[in-house]
Amino acid sequence: MRLSGRGVLLSLTASVLFALMPGYVRALAPLDGVQVLAQRVLWSIPMVLLLVLTFRQWPVLMDVLGRLRREPLLLAALPLSALLIGLQWGLFLWAPLVGRMLEVSLGYFLLPLVLVVVGRLFYDERLRPLQGIAVALALVGVLHELWATGAFSWLTLATALGYPPYLMLRRWMRVDALSGFVLEMLVLAPLAIWLVVRHSPPGAFAEQPQLWWLLPGMGLLGTLAFAAMMASSRLLPMGLFGILSYVEPVLLFGVAVLLLGEAFSAAELWTYGPIWLAILLTGFDSARVLHRQARASRQH
């Protein structure tokens, strides 16, 4: 697969937007993680439909709906994909509320290595030499964390191992980012409505009227981030998409330590330092390949 500059840009954009979410979630008190998840699902629906209209993707969405009627396997896969992404969203939104964002951040550090393996085993993707070095550096960081802690927490493993099946399923479904997002949110909507009706803190909106504009903002932020991530996953090889995904946990690490006040020791530099180097090396390699492709295009 040819390296896509648009795919790289979308991946970086998604990482920046996702890194803003933990700090944003803290401003939604007194809503807990379950309520934030339910509200995110419900507010994502109008926001993503707005994006569908803005980018004139309505015919594409109608085509996908037609495929659901014609393809029973696609219809059966939709609830599964919605469940997988709902679980990941729940963990991502719950962690900063209970002071466990670093565990999720470590899961996102491990995730790109899992995606590299998935790309090699299932899509026959090969890494360029510099990408291979970047993966080796990232592996050093992950192995140090395993040595230092003795084991990964369940939250770390759930984050690292939960996304690959979802991304593989979405590739198999061959549904564009916005249409797939709309359908998944509609599948999750009944559960979200039930959670809001039965478990919302009484008087939350009266006591905190800023929730009326913070929640739509969260829906828009999450929708833009997720749509960018899914679009980049379709444009990039799985291995490169995985390596670029390291940008997000680096930013999440900064948010967890600098903004959310979670503890960080100097010894953990042996975990994060090699991974930071891996990101820089991947960025250099991607920029070099894109420059080479642009020069070849001008010559032709």
Protein Blocks (a to p, Z undefined) as FASTA:
>chain_A
ZZdfklmmmmmmmmmmmmmmmmmmmmmpcbdfklmmmmmmmmmmmmmmmmmmmnopmmmm
mmmmmmmmmmmmlmmmmmmmmmmmmmmmmmmmmmmmnopmmmmmmmmmmmmmmmmmmmmm
mnopacdfklmmmmmmmmmmmmmmmmmnopacfklmmmmmmmmmmmmmmmmnopafklmm
mmmmmmmmmmmmmmmmmmgcehklmmmmmlmmmmmmmmmmmmmmmmmmmmmmmmpcfklm
mmmmmmmmmmmmmmmmmmnopacdfklmmmmmmmmmmmmmmmmmmmmmmmmmmmmmmmZZ
